[in-house]
Amino acid sequence: MCKASLEEWHRINNQICIYNTFTAKGLVPGELYKFRVSAVNGSGQGEASVMPSPVQALDRLTSPEIEIDASFKQTHIVKNGGTVTLQISFRGKPTPLATWSKVDEAREMTEPIIATEEPAPPKRLDVIDTTNSTASLVWLKPDHDGGSRVRGYIVEFRVKGTDVWVVYGETKSLKMLVEGLSENKEYDFRVKAKNDAGISDPQATFSSVVIKEPRIEPTADLSNITNQLITCKASNTFTIDVPISGRPAPKVTWKLEEIKLKETDRVSIKTTKERATLVVKDSKRSDSGKYYLTLENAAGVKTFTVTVVIVGRPSPPTGPVEISEISSESCTLSWTEPTDDGGTEITNYIVEKRESGSASWQVVNSSVKRTTIKVTHLTKYMEYTFRVCAENKFGVSKSIESAAVVIEHPFGKHLFVSELDSKLKGETITVTAGSDVVLDAAVGGKPEPTVYWSKGDKILELGEKYSLTYTPTRAMTVIKNCDRSDTGRYILTVKNASGIKTAAVSVKVLGKEI
C-alpha cells in the first residue's frame, strides 16, 4: 500500500496471504491510501492489480441496533432456583457496549415527562470529503437525548486561528454539506444537538481541515467489457459505457485510432463525473478499430483501450477474374480474396456463368472453398461470361465479372458456323410483301474469320435495303420492306486461313409483283 499523496509503495503482509481477504492495520485516520495485490506461485510474483481509486481510512460509523425476531420470548417462566438465559443480537460501529438492567413492573404515568436537561454532544464529527469550496460532514447521535427527542443539529465553522464561530445552518439528519468556503484555507467545524430543554455542548472535528480538491489520478473500470472487445453487426448501434473516477473530475476525450471523435448525427458522447459514454448509431465497417478513452486531470493522464469489431457482408473478391486452361468444353477461373472479409472468415465463393446473348445467370458452384475452380460441361465455340462473389456468415458480397471468352481448343486453326436462328431452320422462309426478314447466325474461328451475307453471287451491302451486323461471334442481316425481287437464296460465308464454311437459307416473298 501507499499514501495517495506520496506514491511510495510498502508491503504490509509479512507472510504470504493464502486467502483473498486481508485487513490493513495501523492506518492514519482521514488519510487516503492506495492498495495493490500480486499473486504468487512457484514461478514467482505476477503483475499487480491496483484498486481503481484511493480509500480514505475512516471508521464507518453506524448507530447501535437491536435485532429481535419472532422467536424471542417476551416472558420467561422458571422454577425457583432455576436458570434463565436471555440472548439478543445487536450491531453497530464502533462495537456498542451492551448492559442489562432489571426494571420494576411498568406503570402508566399520570403526568407527561418534561425534559429536564439538554442532550449530550453528538458523537464523532468527521469531514469525509472536501472540494475547492465545500466540506462534507457526518456525525453520530448523542449517547443520551436529555429526556426528550433530539429535534435537530446546529453546524458551525471557523477559520483556523480565529475565535469566531459562524453558524452555518441546522439539520435533522446526521450529515451536512458546508458550502461557500475559501480554497486552501484551514477550517475547524463543530456540531451541537438540540432538544426542548436546550442545546448540547459542541462536538468538534479532531483537527482542522484544508479546503481543497483532493488530487486523485483518474482511472476507468473496464471490467464489464469482456476482454475489452465489443462486436457489433453492421447498421446496428454499439455503446461503450465506462465508470470513471478522479479528483478533480477528469477531462474526457475519445479517439478512434488516431482520429479524435466529435459528436455527429451518428456519434453521441456523454460525460459525467462518474461515467464516460460513447454511442455510435448505424455502425459501418469503417467504425471498426481501437477506441482510446483518455482521462486527464491535475493528478495525471491515463488512456484506456476498447477494441470494436463491426461485422457484416464481405467486399467483392479482388479481380480480375483470370481465365486459363481453356479447352473445347472447360476452362479454369482464378481470383483473389476480398480486401475486406466483413470482420469474419470467408466461408465460400459462389461462381456463376452466362452464355452470350442470354440475360440469365446459371450457378456453376455455390460452395467453392478456394480462389480457383475448373468449370466443365461448357459448349464448344460458345461465348461465356463468369462472375464470382464471396460469402461469410453475415451474407453474400457483390460480384465481379470476367471478360467474355469463347470456349475453343487453344491449339490450331478452326472455323465454325452454328445453326441459324431457330426461325430459319426450314429450307424456305415465306413472307408477305412489305415485311422485314431477319437472317441471324452464330459464327467463330481462329484466326478471326471474314464474314458476309450474299444473295447468289452478290455480296449484300449496307444501305436502305439491308441492315448488316457482323461481330467475331455473330452475323446478322435484316432485309427491309421485302418485295418479290427479294425472293432468292441467301448464303452466309465464313472464311479464314483454315478454310471456308457456308450456311444458306431461301426466302420467298408473296404479294404483288413489282
KESE-744632 format. One record per residue (C-alpha): x, y, z; residue in one letter. Coordinates in steps of 0.001 Angstrom, whole numbers, padded with zeros to 6 digits, always signed. Layout:
<numis>
XYZa...
</numis>
This chain:
<numis>
+000000+000000+000000m+000980+003651-000148c-000369+007041+000853k-002100+008526-002187a-000121+011731-001828s+003322+010036-001663l+003212+007110-004154e+005733+005181-002001e+004627+001537-002009w+005214-000683+001076h+004443-004368+001599r+002006-004766+004512i+001772-008572+004931n+004839-010258+006459n+003719-013685+005271q+002094-014670+002010i-001682-014411+002349c-003413-017647+001291i-006900-016104+001346y-008446-013453-000879n-009069-011021+002000t-006676-009022+004198f-007083-006349+006897t-004645-003442+006731a-003875-002033+010176k-002042+000973+011572g-003610+003474+009160l-003756+007204+009882v-007386+008358+010345p-008585+010519+007470g-005596+009671+005223e-006129+008483+001616l-004439+005192+000726y-003861+003156-002441k-003681-000650-002400f-002460-003236-004882r-002287-007047-004827v+000018-009516-006617s-000445-013282-006927a+002488-015611-006243v+003155-019153-007463n+006179-021418-007863g+007437-019347-010795s+007401-016031-008981g+005266-012959-008430q+002693-011839-011015g+001688-008373-012164e-000030-006246-009525a-003722-005365-009694s-004334-001830-008391v-007590-000650-006801m-009253+001823-009189p-009403+004672-006645s-007850+005564-003259p-009607+004684+000005v-009876+007018+002985q-009149+005479+006396a-012353+006128+008325l-014477+004185+010750d-017751+003509+009004r-019927+004594+011912l-023371+003071+012395t-025782+003570+015283s-026454+000638+017651p-029336-001578+016556e-031044-004460+018400i-032377-007401+016399e-035371-009143+017996i-037009-011802+015820d-040337-013606+016196a-038762-016489+018159s-037733-014263+021105f-039920-014829+024198k-041056-011649+025884q-041891-013612+029066t-039853-016452+030632h-041234-018658+033479i-038696-020645+035536v-038767-022590+038795k-037294-021064+041892n-033572-021724+041811g-033616-022360+038065g-031534-020615+035360t-032804-018340+032615v-030711-017256+029595t-031548-014087+027649l-029813-013676+024286q-030344-010800+021857i-028334-009898+018734s-027118-006332+018245f-024773-004465+015917r-023082-001092+015423g-019737+000566+014712k-017741+001018+016863p-018951-002161+018650t-021583-000974+021164p-021204-001560+024906l-024101-003807+025951a-025557-003734+029506t-028550-005486+031071w-030779-003908+033739s-033820-005097+035675k-036836-002799+035883v-039947-002943+038050d-043338-003584+036525e-044265-000815+034126a-046781+001752+035317r-048641+004376+033356e-047635+007957+034259m-050483+010322+035097t-048404+013387+034070e-046248+013811+030965p-042475+013694+031413i-040794+017002+030676i-037159+017177+029568a-035031+018373+032434t-031676+018758+030640e-030105+019345+027255e-028837+016337+025264p-025295+015007+025303a-022982+016234+022489p-023176+014401+019158p-020602+011613+018858k-017666+011675+016483r-017722+014516+013924l-015783+013707+010717d-015016+015541+007472v-015376+012824+004855i-014729+014905+001730d-013711+018354+000512t-013729+020282-002755t-012338+023721-003620n-015236+025344-001734s-017103+022699+000305t-016737+020241+003171a-018918+017145+003775s-019564+016459+007499l-021045+013378+009219v-021635+012579+012921w-023421+010174+015258l-026364+010640+017609k-025657+011697+021214p-025299+008988+023869d-028485+010324+025509h-031152+012810+024476d-031607+014520+027885g-035110+013176+028384g-036722+014365+025128s-036272+013693+021438r-033405+015456+019681v-035063+017913+017300r-032028+018891+015244g-028362+019718+014968y-026552+023044+014643i-023409+023132+012466v-020756+025836+012960e-017329+026621+011484f-014413+028999+011951r-011209+029847+010156v-008273+028230+011955k-006546+030665+014314g-009666+032738+014971t-012123+032610+017878d-015252+033488+015946v-017595+030541+015288w-020076+031075+012452v-023401+029235+012478v-023737+027593+009036y-027136+026015+009474g-029395+023444+011135e-030425+019973+010008t-032383+016990+011312k-030091+014480+009582s-026658+013254+010673l-024767+014946+007845k-024329+018305+006184m-022549+019806+003180l-020947+023117+004143v-020584+025343+001084e-019052+028732+000286g-015656+028071+001919l-012375+029574+000689s-009944+027373-001199e-006656+026455+000575n-007823+027887+003928k-007939+025738+007073e-011224+025428+008958y-012493+023941+012220d-016025+022507+012393f-018327+021604+015271r-021905+020367+015722v-024410+020673+018586k-027573+018690+019358a-030818+020464+020330k-033901+019286+022257n-036770+021003+024090d-034547+021722+027115a-031727+023372+025227g-028537+022913+023202i-025771+020432+023944s-022073+021108+024263d-020371+021064+020858p-018548+018137+019267q-015618+019384+017158a-013537+017773+014434t-010357+016029+015544f-008221+018554+013635s-008579+021450+011248s-009158+020726+007533v-007671+022412+004446v-010361+023196+001892i-009141+021959-001493k-009973+019445-004165e-008070+016197-003489p-005719+015194-006299r-006509+011629-007271i-005190+010179-010513e-008008+009398-012975p-008947+005806-013714t-011613+003818-015566a-013249+000479-014828d-013426-001729-017945l-014335-004914-016042s-017834-005017-017583n-016399-005148-021133i-015224-008731-021662t-011640-008769-022922n-012096-005052-023732q-013769-006224-027004l-017148-005201-028440i-018602-006928-031525t-021483-005300-033408c-023315-006175-036630k-023149-003527-039341a-026012-000963-039225s-026683-001695-035520n-025808+000594-032578t-022953-000036-030150f-022234+001676-026810t-019014+001998-024807i-020107+002893-021262d-017280+003141-018705v-017352+004121-014995p-014626+006719-014329i-013189+008456-011269s-010566+011034-010310g-010236+014281-008417r-010690+016839-009817p-013194+015327-012250a-011105+014332-015286p-011391+015782-018777k-012565+013058-021191v-011537+012592-024833t-012317+009750-027263w-010273+008651-030286k-010759+006006-032977l-007185+005027-033805e-005601+008466-034412e-008828+010393-035105i-010378+012466-032298k-014105+011818-032128l-016694+014568-032080k-020476+014449-031867e-022250+013894-035210t-025605+012549-036363d-024245+009042-035695r-021861+009643-032776v-023064+010696-029303s-020648+011498-026439i-021878+011913-022847k-019675+012607-019814t-020436+012927-016096t-018194+012801-013020k-018904+009085-012729e-019242+007826-016345r-017917+008286-019869a-020272+007060-022590t-019797+006793-026360l-022724+005729-028601v-022340+005036-032341v-025538+004502-034355k-025934+002883-037789d-022458+001339-037476s-020269+000756-040502k-017282-001481-041162r-015113+001644-041059s-016118+002082-037389d-014013-000990-036507s-010746-000386-034663g-009239+000588-031327k-011118+003237-029347y-008961+005195-026900y-010529+006793-023803l-008182+009411-022308t-008794+010833-018820l-006814+013881-017683e-006768+015957-014507n-004218+017748-012312a-003059+014404-010862a-002187+012759-014188g-003262+011341-017543v-004477+007788-018213k-005557+006162-021501t-007712+003046-021794f-008398+000947-024908t-011524-000838-026149v-011489-002749-029451t-014649-002641-031580v-015264-005062-034462v-018129-004277-036848i-019118-007429-038728v-021112-007705-041973g-021004-008878-045569r-017562-009063-047210p-016420-006833-050044s-016324-008383-053565p-013467-010737-054437p-010439-008899-055785t-010208-009058-059578g-009610-009550-062308p-011119-012992-062781v-008353-014772-064685e-009387-017411-067273i-006863-020095-068195s-006571-023703-069428e-009325-023166-071999i-010341-026335-073849s-013261-027237-076099s-015534-027810-073088e-013881-026318-069972s-011763-023536-068509c-010174-022610-065167t-011094-019446-063244l-008982-017795-060535s-009325-014632-058441w-008038-013067-055196t-009617-012859-051741e-011719-009770-050847p-009868-006825-049355t-012453-006822-046517d-013701-010137-045124d-016547-008420-043222g-014860-008990-039874g-015202-012770-040009t-013932-015715-042023e-014907-016138-045704i-016849-019414-045769t-017114-019935-049554n-017346-018389-053021y-020271-018551-055471i-019407-018915-059185v-021941-018306-061984e-021875-018309-065799k-023856-016605-068563r-023987-017533-072240e-023602-014819-074854s-026967-013358-075800g-028611-014540-072561s-029685-012283-069704a-029857-015027-067051s-027035-016363-064881w-026590-020032-064025q-024890-021272-060833v-021725-023236-061533v-020833-023925-057887n-022087-022225-054705s-019618-023763-052229s-016161-023083-053662v-013635-023101-050807k-010566-021871-052701r-009933-018931-055020t-009883-021103-058150t-012240-023530-059907i-012300-025597-063100k-015592-025055-064941v-016638-028062-067093t-019501-029111-069374h-019304-025946-071445l-020493-025739-075072t-017787-025692-077722k-017473-022355-079567y-019974-020700-077174m-019024-017349-075655e-019317-017168-071839y-019025-014537-069097t-018349-015621-065493f-018897-013851-062171r-017752-014587-058596v-018958-013386-055176c-017734-014100-051628a-019837-015268-048685e-019414-015202-044890n-021864-015974-042098k-023378-012479-042398f-024172-012537-046124g-023001-012524-049754v-020818-009823-051314s-021322-008039-054595k-019840-009906-057567s-017020-009286-060020i-017308-010348-063694e-014767-011826-066044s-014159-010757-069611a-016115-012732-072235a-014381-015869-073503v-015136-018298-076381v-014788-021925-075397i-012483-023428-078044e-009378-025562-078162h-006359-023315-077824p-004241-025097-080435f-004562-024923-084254g-006836-023018-086604k-010553-023642-086758h-013761-022254-088166l-017444-022750-087491f-020932-021631-088348v-023518-022768-085799s-027183-023331-086526e-029107-020390-087876l-031761-018746-085754d-034458-021343-084914s-036946-019474-087123k-034650-020073-090125l-034336-023843-089767k-036726-024622-092679g-035427-024710-096275e-037567-021722-097300t-038767-018667-095400i-042065-017339-096771t-043106-013774-096017v-045596-011288-097412t-044533-008226-099355a-043765-005237-097154g-042401-007345-094257s-038836-007403-092875d-036782-010598-092769v-034027-011196-090176v-031249-013664-091019l-029067-014337-087915d-026349-016902-087134a-023576-017541-084559a-020085-017713-086108v-016487-018027-084916g-012990-019060-085852g-009288-018675-085203k-007822-016538-086560p-010857-014236-086605e-012773-015039-089843p-014128-012811-092579t-017941-012941-092562v-020530-011774-095104y-024059-012451-096377w-024717-012693-100131s-027612-013281-102476k-026417-015510-105267g-023008-014158-106247d-023687-010618-104974k-022454-009671-101510i-025069-007677-099588l-024097-004095-098816e-025287-001846-096012l-027936+000597-097232g-031632+001359-097294e-032390-002245-098264k-030084-004127-095931y-029032-003668-092317s-025838-005632-091629l-024275-006535-088225t-021017-008507-088118y-019089-009357-084886t-016493-012075-084147p-019354-014242-082861t-022469-013096-084745r-023581-012388-088346a-026979-010795-088929m-028738-009109-091845t-032181-007524-091997v-033937-007351-095369i-036240-004339-095094k-039668-003864-096705n-039464-007090-098804c-040905-007309-102297d-040951-010059-104958r-037424-009133-106093s-036066-010181-102658d-037075-013806-103311t-033984-015984-103632g-031250-017973-101859r-029136-016123-099234y-025721-017518-098303i-023614-016785-095177l-019893-017224-095837t-017273-017544-093073v-013605-017939-094058k-010104-017723-092621n-006757-019454-093075a-008226-022780-092047s-010860-022779-094817g-014363-021668-095795i-017761-022595-094363k-021189-021544-095532t-024817-021726-094499a-027793-020990-096782a-031451-020120-096441v-034145-019465-099108s-036559-016544-098912v-039897-016418-100768k-041875-013190-100857v-045631-013405-101645l-047504-010442-102966g-047932-008070-105875k-045087-008333-108366e-043116-005144-108819i
</numis>
